[in-house]
Amino acid sequence: MAIVAVSVAPLGTGNTSVSEYVVETQRVLARYPNLKTRLDPMFTTIEGELSEIFAAIEEMHEALVAMGAQRLSTVVKIDDRRDVQHAMEEKVSVVQAQLNQQN
């Protein structure tokens, strides 16, 4: 299982707001029930099988092109740990627990 942070942003739309495009990417992700997602201010975090995540990212791209975007800038960061399975919430809670021990 992989955890992926992804941001897909259209360029040259004439508008500084990208919320309508973010909404569309979230609609695409909703069609992937096996993927767990979390919307954050600058990225969407996706948890699941890497091949399915890549398929979803490709579909996100195509959805934004269908909205009229002629150029996309995409950032993808992948945590693909094979020795241990950790859900994204677990990764955060481990750090939070360590912070609480220091206080």
N, C-alpha and C positions, 0 to 999 in steps of 0.2 A: 504494500500500500504506500502511496506517495502523498505528500502534502505539497501543493503548488500554490504560489502566489502569482496572480496574473492581472495585468492591466492592459486593456485594449482601448486605445484612444484614437479617434479620428483626427486628422490634421487638415487644415485649410477649409474648414466648414464655414468660416466667417462668423462664428459664434464662440465665445470663450467657455460657455457652459457645455458640459458633455453629459449632463444627467439623463437626457433622453436616450443616449447611446448606452449608458450604464444600465438603464432600465431594460433595454433590449437584450443585453448580455445576460441579465438575470433571468429573463424569460427563456432564453436558450438553456441556461443551466437547469431550470425547473423541469425540462424535458429529460433530464438524466437522474432518475430516482436513486441510482446506486451511488451517486456522488454526494458527498456532504459539502455544503458551501457556507461561507460566512462573508458577508459584505463588510468591508472596512472602508475608511475614508479614501484611501488611495489604491487599494488592491482588493481583489476578491481572492479569498483563500479557498482552495478546493482540495478535498481529501478523497482518495479512491484509487482505482487501478490506473496506472499511468497511461495506458493505451486509450482508455475511455476519456481521461482528462484531455489528452491531445485531440481526440475527436471533438470534444466539446469546444475547445479553443478554436479549432478550425471552423466549427459551426458559428461561433461567436463572430469570427472574422467575416464570414459570408453574410451574416445577418446585418452587420454594419455597412457592408458594401451595398446590400439591398436597400438600405436606408439612404444611399446616395454618397457615402464616404468613398472618396477616390484614393485616399492614402491613409494607412493605419500605422500607428506606432505601438508596438506590443512589447511588454516586459514580462518575462516568465522566469520565476525562480523555483527550482525543484529541490525538495528534500525527499530523496528516495532511499530510505534506510531499510536494508534487507535483513539485518540481524535481529531486530526487535520491532514489534509493531507498537507504535505510539500514536494515539489520536491527537488531533491538534489541541484539544482542551487539556489533555494530559501534559503536553509540552509546556503549556502556559502555567498550569498548576504547579509543576515542579519548580519553575522559577519563582512563582509566588511564594511557595513554601520556604524556599531558601531566603527570600527577602524577609519573610516574617520571622525566621530564626535569627536574623541579624539585628532585628529591632528589639 
